[in-house]
Amino acid sequence: MICPIAFERDHAVVFNSIDDARVLKCHVLIDDTCWLLSIIRQCVEGSFRGKLTSYCGRGPSPIPIVRMIKDSPFQSRYDAPTIWLHWLTAVLVVCQWIGAKTIDYWPRGHLRVDARSVHITFGLVLVLVFTARIAWRLGPTRKLPAAESGFWGTVARTMHWLLYALIASTLLLGLSLMTIRGDSYFGLFALPSFGAAAFQLRPVIAELHDLCATTLLIVAGLHASAGVVHPYIFGSNVLSRMWPRRAK
């Protein structure tokens, strides 16, 4: 439902829902209230000195309203594909880590082969999802909120690129380990192997794969924790920008 809202100061904004319009109405009310309080404060402090007429004639400035529209959480959210690719990646990463840590608990034979095959399948799905996420982020149609400036903005950007690097490294090492071992896929066929020479690299690659996966989970946990505590430290709810919205 499209809700056009017109203001007395010749500003018009089109919203996607009634809730968005109500939020901006609150912003306008706050803006007008703050302007009125500033007038009262200057009157009390005796700082007007003949400026009362000019202040009352000017009325509230539309600039704060424009800024509120620009900084509104409804205008600074990520687009839907970015949000869903983000959460799908997060779920797959956690599931893959749990699956990798429990494969050896299955009895040798068909059950362990099936467990490893499930891990391989979800790993290939993660490769596709991660590739789609990178392609969408670099594409012209994606919508990203304005990046934070200063020290914490640099930290956030570094964290994002570190997560991307860890995901890519873990996936590449997993694909290499899969082909070196020549794993059986649900007992249907064996994956191609690099031969005996490459087989000697299996322990090293397996250890690096496990190290990257664990580091990825730790960094992702720090990333998620930062999003949760951000409103209490910096006063801005960045988590809402990436949280999926229910259909109205």
C-alpha positions as CSV (number, residue, x, y, z in Angstrom):
1,M,0.0,0.0,0.0
2,I,1.5,3.4,-1.0
3,C,0.9,6.3,1.3
4,P,1.7,9.8,0.0
5,I,2.2,12.2,2.9
6,A,2.2,16.0,2.2
7,F,3.4,18.7,4.7
8,E,2.7,22.4,5.0
9,R,6.3,23.2,4.1
10,D,5.9,21.8,0.6
11,H,7.6,18.5,1.4
12,A,6.2,15.2,0.2
13,V,7.4,11.7,0.9
14,V,6.1,8.4,-0.4
15,F,6.1,5.5,2.0
16,N,5.8,1.8,1.5
17,S,3.6,1.2,4.6
18,I,1.5,3.0,7.2
19,D,4.1,2.3,9.8
20,D,6.8,4.2,7.9
21,A,4.5,7.2,7.7
22,R,3.8,7.1,11.4
23,V,7.5,7.1,12.2
24,L,8.2,10.2,10.1
25,K,5.2,12.0,11.6
26,C,6.9,11.3,15.0
27,H,10.1,12.7,13.6
28,V,8.4,15.9,12.4
29,L,6.7,16.3,15.8
30,I,10.0,15.9,17.6
31,D,11.6,18.4,15.2
32,D,8.9,21.1,15.8
33,T,9.1,20.5,19.5
34,C,12.8,20.9,19.6
35,W,12.5,24.1,17.7
36,L,9.9,25.5,20.1
37,L,12.0,24.5,23.1
38,S,15.0,26.3,21.6
39,I,12.9,29.4,21.2
40,I,11.7,29.2,24.9
41,R,15.3,28.6,26.1
42,Q,16.6,31.7,24.3
43,C,13.7,33.7,25.7
44,V,14.6,32.6,29.2
45,E,18.3,33.3,28.7
46,G,17.6,36.7,27.3
47,S,19.5,36.1,24.1
48,F,16.8,37.1,21.7
49,R,17.5,40.9,21.6
50,G,15.0,41.8,19.0
51,K,15.1,38.5,17.0
52,L,11.7,37.2,18.1
53,T,9.9,38.4,15.0
54,S,12.4,36.8,12.6
55,Y,12.2,33.5,14.5
56,C,8.4,33.4,14.6
57,G,8.1,34.3,11.0
58,R,10.6,31.7,9.8
59,G,9.1,28.7,11.3
60,P,10.8,25.4,11.8
61,S,13.6,24.7,9.3
62,P,12.9,21.9,6.9
63,I,16.6,20.8,7.0
64,P,16.2,18.5,10.0
65,I,13.3,16.8,8.4
66,V,15.3,16.1,5.3
67,R,18.1,14.7,7.5
68,M,15.6,12.6,9.4
69,I,14.3,11.1,6.2
70,K,17.8,10.4,5.0
71,D,18.9,8.9,8.3
72,S,15.6,7.0,8.8
73,P,16.1,3.2,9.4
74,F,13.6,2.7,6.6
75,Q,16.0,4.5,4.2
76,S,19.2,2.9,5.4
77,R,18.3,-0.8,5.3
78,Y,20.1,-3.3,3.1
79,D,18.1,-4.6,0.2
80,A,16.2,-7.9,0.4
81,P,18.7,-10.1,-1.6
82,T,21.6,-8.9,0.5
83,I,19.7,-9.6,3.7
84,W,18.7,-13.1,2.8
85,L,22.1,-14.1,1.3
86,H,23.7,-12.8,4.5
87,W,21.6,-15.0,6.8
88,L,21.7,-18.0,4.5
89,T,25.5,-17.7,4.6
90,A,25.5,-17.5,8.4
91,V,23.2,-20.5,8.8
92,L,25.3,-22.6,6.4
93,V,28.6,-21.7,8.0
94,V,27.3,-22.7,11.5
95,C,25.8,-26.0,10.1
96,Q,29.0,-26.8,8.2
97,W,31.1,-26.3,11.3
98,I,28.9,-28.5,13.4
99,G,28.7,-31.1,10.7
100,A,32.5,-31.2,10.3
101,K,33.0,-31.7,14.0
102,T,30.6,-34.6,14.2
103,I,31.5,-36.6,11.1
104,D,34.0,-38.8,12.9
105,Y,31.4,-39.7,15.5
106,W,29.5,-41.7,12.9
107,P,30.4,-45.4,12.6
108,R,32.7,-46.3,9.7
109,G,31.0,-47.4,6.6
110,H,27.9,-46.1,4.9
111,L,26.8,-43.8,7.8
112,R,30.1,-41.9,7.8
113,V,30.1,-41.7,4.0
114,D,26.6,-40.3,4.1
115,A,27.5,-37.8,6.8
116,R,30.5,-36.6,4.8
117,S,28.5,-36.5,1.6
118,V,25.9,-34.2,3.4
119,H,28.8,-32.0,4.5
120,I,30.1,-31.9,0.9
121,T,26.6,-31.1,-0.4
122,F,26.1,-28.2,1.9
123,G,29.6,-27.0,1.2
124,L,28.9,-26.8,-2.5
125,V,25.6,-24.9,-1.7
126,L,27.7,-22.5,0.4
127,V,30.0,-22.0,-2.6
128,L,27.1,-21.0,-4.8
129,V,25.5,-18.8,-2.1
130,F,28.8,-17.0,-1.4
131,T,29.5,-16.5,-5.1
132,A,26.0,-15.1,-5.5
133,R,26.5,-12.8,-2.6
134,I,29.8,-11.4,-3.9
135,A,28.3,-10.9,-7.4
136,W,25.3,-9.1,-6.0
137,R,27.4,-6.9,-3.7
138,L,29.5,-5.8,-6.7
139,G,26.5,-5.4,-8.9
140,P,24.8,-2.1,-9.7
141,T,21.4,-3.1,-8.3
142,R,22.3,-3.8,-4.7
143,K,21.5,-1.2,-1.9
144,L,23.9,-0.7,0.9
145,P,23.5,1.8,3.8
146,A,26.0,4.6,4.0
147,A,29.2,3.3,5.6
148,E,30.2,4.6,9.0
149,S,33.1,7.0,9.2
150,G,36.1,7.2,11.5
151,F,37.8,4.5,13.5
152,W,34.8,2.3,14.1
153,G,33.8,2.5,10.4
154,T,37.3,1.2,9.5
155,V,36.9,-1.6,12.0
156,A,33.6,-2.6,10.6
157,R,34.8,-2.6,7.0
158,T,37.9,-4.6,8.1
159,M,35.7,-7.1,9.8
160,H,33.5,-7.6,6.7
161,W,36.5,-8.2,4.4
162,L,38.1,-10.5,7.0
163,L,34.9,-12.6,7.0
164,Y,34.8,-12.7,3.2
165,A,38.5,-13.8,3.2
166,L,37.9,-16.5,5.8
167,I,34.8,-17.9,4.0
168,A,36.7,-18.0,0.7
169,S,39.7,-19.7,2.2
170,T,37.7,-22.3,4.1
171,L,35.7,-23.1,0.9
172,L,38.8,-23.4,-1.2
173,L,40.6,-25.6,1.3
174,G,37.5,-27.8,1.6
175,L,37.2,-28.3,-2.1
176,S,40.9,-29.1,-2.3
177,L,40.6,-31.6,0.6
178,M,37.6,-33.2,-1.1
179,T,39.4,-33.9,-4.3
180,I,42.6,-35.0,-2.6
181,R,40.7,-37.6,-0.6
182,G,38.6,-38.8,-3.5
183,D,35.6,-39.1,-1.3
184,S,32.7,-41.3,-2.1
185,Y,29.5,-39.3,-2.7
186,F,26.6,-41.2,-1.0
187,G,28.2,-44.4,-2.3
188,L,27.1,-43.5,-5.9
189,F,30.5,-42.4,-7.3
190,A,33.9,-41.4,-6.1
191,L,35.1,-37.8,-6.6
192,P,38.3,-37.4,-8.7
193,S,41.6,-37.5,-6.8
194,F,44.9,-35.8,-7.5
195,G,46.8,-39.0,-6.9
196,A,49.3,-40.3,-4.4
197,A,51.6,-37.2,-4.5
198,A,48.8,-34.8,-3.5
199,F,47.5,-37.3,-0.9
200,Q,50.6,-36.5,1.2
201,L,49.2,-32.9,1.6
202,R,46.0,-34.2,3.1
203,P,46.9,-33.7,6.8
204,V,48.2,-30.2,6.2
205,I,45.2,-29.1,4.2
206,A,42.8,-30.7,6.7
207,E,44.4,-28.8,9.6
208,L,44.3,-25.5,7.7
209,H,40.7,-26.2,6.7
210,D,39.7,-26.8,10.3
211,L,41.7,-23.7,11.5
212,C,40.1,-21.4,9.0
213,A,36.6,-22.8,9.8
214,T,37.1,-22.3,13.5
215,T,38.6,-18.8,13.1
216,L,35.6,-17.9,10.8
217,L,33.1,-19.0,13.5
218,I,34.9,-16.9,16.1
219,V,35.1,-13.8,14.0
220,A,31.5,-14.3,12.9
221,G,30.5,-14.5,16.6
222,L,32.4,-11.3,17.4
223,H,30.6,-9.7,14.4
224,A,27.2,-10.8,15.6
225,S,28.0,-9.7,19.2
226,A,29.0,-6.2,18.0
227,G,25.7,-5.9,16.2
228,V,23.8,-6.8,19.4
229,V,25.7,-4.4,21.8
230,H,26.0,-1.6,19.3
231,P,22.7,0.1,20.4
232,Y,23.8,0.1,24.0
233,I,27.2,1.6,23.3
234,F,26.7,3.9,20.3
235,G,23.0,4.4,20.4
236,S,22.3,3.2,16.8
237,N,20.5,-0.1,16.0
238,V,22.6,-1.4,13.1
239,L,21.2,-4.9,13.5
240,S,17.8,-3.7,12.3
241,R,19.4,-2.8,8.9
242,M,20.2,-6.5,8.3
243,W,17.2,-8.1,10.0
244,P,14.5,-9.5,7.7
245,R,11.2,-7.6,7.8
246,R,7.9,-9.4,7.9
247,A,5.6,-8.8,5.0
248,K,2.8,-6.4,5.7
